Amino acid sequence: PNDKTGYPTGVTTEHYIMPNQQLQYVIRFQNTGTDTAFTVVVRDTLNMNLDIFSVVPGVASHSYNFQMYGPR
């Protein structure tokens, strides 16, 4: 699967959460090719309403480097 899931899911169709409420999300990706994938790059754009200075990288199934570029 290649998807992103957030927790908590929030309320209404806009998925609002309370200010200062912690938001966790998981990005999943799958290599559907026939060989080992090397140097995989996963990029995600954060919503403008999120505080980018509160981002804390979490656990992963493989080793990774975390970098932020630009305003989002």
N, C-alpha and C positions, 0 to 999 in steps of 0.2 A: 504493500500500500504506500501511496504517496499522499500524505495529508497532514493537517495541523489541527489539533484539538486543544481548546482552552478550558481551564477550570478556575473558578466556577463559570458556568455557561452564561450567567447573567439573566436579566429579566427583559421582557418585551422582545420584539423582533430586532431591536438594536443591540440586545445583549448587554445592557448597562450593568455595571457593578458600582458599589459604593466607593466614594473617594477614599484613598489610602488603603483599600482592600487589596490584598495580595492576589495577583493573577499568575497562574502557572499555565504553561502550555507545552505541548509535546509536538515536535516535528518528526514525522516518520518518512523514511524513503526506502525504496527497494531497488536493488540492481536487477533488472529483468534481462540483462544481457547474458551471453554465454561464457563470459570470462570475468576474472576478478577486476573490480573497479579500483583504481588508484586515484588519489588526489580528488576526492569528491568535494564539490563546493555546494553548500546549501545556503541560500540567501532568503531572507525574510524582511519585509518592510513593516515597521511598527506604526501603529495608529498615532496620529498627531496628538491625541489626548493622553498618551502614556508618557510617563517620566522616564526618559532614556537613562538617567543617572541612577535609577533604582534597579536596572537590569542586573541579574545575578545568574551567570551560567550554571547549569545543573549537571546532573549525572547523564551519562551516555553509554551506549553499548560498546562503543569503540573510542579510542583516544581522539581528541579534537583540539583545534585552536579556535578561540572565540575572538572576533574583531568586529568593531563597529565602524562604519564609514558614513560620512555625510550627516545630514540632520536627522535622518531616520533609517 
